[in-house]
Every structure is written in structure tokens, then in C-alpha cells.
Amino acid sequence: MARATILLAEDDEQLGYVIKDSLEDAQFEVIHCTDGQSAIDSYDKSKIDLCLLDVMMPVKDGFAVAKKIRQMSDVVPILFITARSMEDDRIKGFQTGADDYIAKPFSIKELIMRIEVFLKRTKKLHSDGKVQFTIGKMNFSFTDLKLSYGDQVSSLTQREADLLKFLCEQPNKVLKREEVLLHVWGKDDYFLGRSMDVFMAKLRKHFKADPEIILETIHGVGFRFNANVM
């Protein structure tokens, strides 16, 4: 069985070496880059299964790298390495297409577990049959990460698709914030709650094409996806 290949972009050579060595011990192939441009070049030349990006890097920062990777793939998981106190970095990371973050300092065991979760999810996406929904006048293909309205087709990130799939499975019901976080992100914390709001706002922009689809915020409680879903 082929080993998964991780693109590691980390300019701290000592930390990068520790992460690379640990991931290789866990049977991953690792391509380590110390600046953003070389990370983009490496992604373009190699078959990458997951990207692990530091935010602060020379030449191009992690946000620029994530944005470029998202132009090439909507599916490959992107995890950001962030400083624990930098809330804005985490929110901006989700806005540029990141799927998750891990805050410094972190345990290598936790990092490996996060990576394995995303790789299993991506593998399941490709192995399952086609999963799709009709939402009002829109068509949503979870398998293809596409949301369409007539001839207009929008590409979704994996996280956007995961969130929309959960909403489609629970239409016209009041969903508590912590319930959505646990089902889609796997845990409930403040920073992920902020990122969830970013993803909800992105979905609302897509739904403007069909005014009968309403993603309602119930203040102090959570959300309700008011839509005819089939």
C-alpha cells in the first residue's frame, strides 16, 4: 500500500526536522520546504495527499500558499500550524481554504492523529458512491464538491462540503452550535466556532441564487437550515 505524502512547509529548521522525522517514523512520505514559494513548486510537481503549512514563512506566507493550492485542488486537506495566541491567523487561514489548524506548542501524537483523520476522510470520499442532494432549485454534489444553480457551478472546499452535507441531513431543524462543531469539526472550541461562522457566511453567499434557501442564525442557540432538501 502506497504511503501518503505530506507537504510540510516550515521555515524553523529544527522544528521542521522534528516534524519530518516523526511523520516518517509514522510511515508517511514527507516533502519539507522552508519557504512558501518552494512549497508551491513542490505541490505543483508532486502528488500530495495533505499539506501542513506554517503561517509565517519567507518569500510567501502560509496564506498565499494555501490560496494557490486551493486554485489547483479543492480536495487536498490543508492544516495550518499557528501560534496559540494568533486568533486572526486562524480565522484568515479558514478564509483562505484551510481545513483545520494545530496550535504551537503541540504534541506530535496529536498532529499524527489529525492527519490520519483527514486522510481517512479523503479516502472515504473517493471510495463511496456518488452523494448528492437537491436543495430547492440548487444541486449539491458532495462527491464532486460542486454546488450548481442552472448553468452556474461553484466549487466548494472539503470543509464547506462537509458542513453543507450535515445541514442537508438535518433540514428545517434547530441545530445547536456545539452539535454542528462536533459533527463537522470533531470538537467544540472557541476558535473553531469563529471559523464555523466564516463557513456559514460563505454558504449564505452561494444560497443567494435561490432566495427560498435560508440559513438562519438563531442567536444564543445555533442555526436552522430552512430548505426543501431531497
Buried (B, 14 or more C-beta within 10 A) or exposed (E): EEEBBBBBBBBBEEBBEEBBEBBEEBEBBBBBBBBBBBBBEBBEEEEBBBBBBBBBBEBBBBBBBBBBBBEEBBBBBBBBBBBEEBEEBBBBBBBBBBBBBBBBEBEBEEBBEBBBEBBEBBEEBEEEEEBBBEBBBBBBBBBBBBBBBEEEEBBBBBBBBBBBBBBBEBBEEEBEBEBBBEBBBEEBEEBBBBBBBBBBEBBBEBBEBBEEBEBEBEEEEBBBBBBEBE
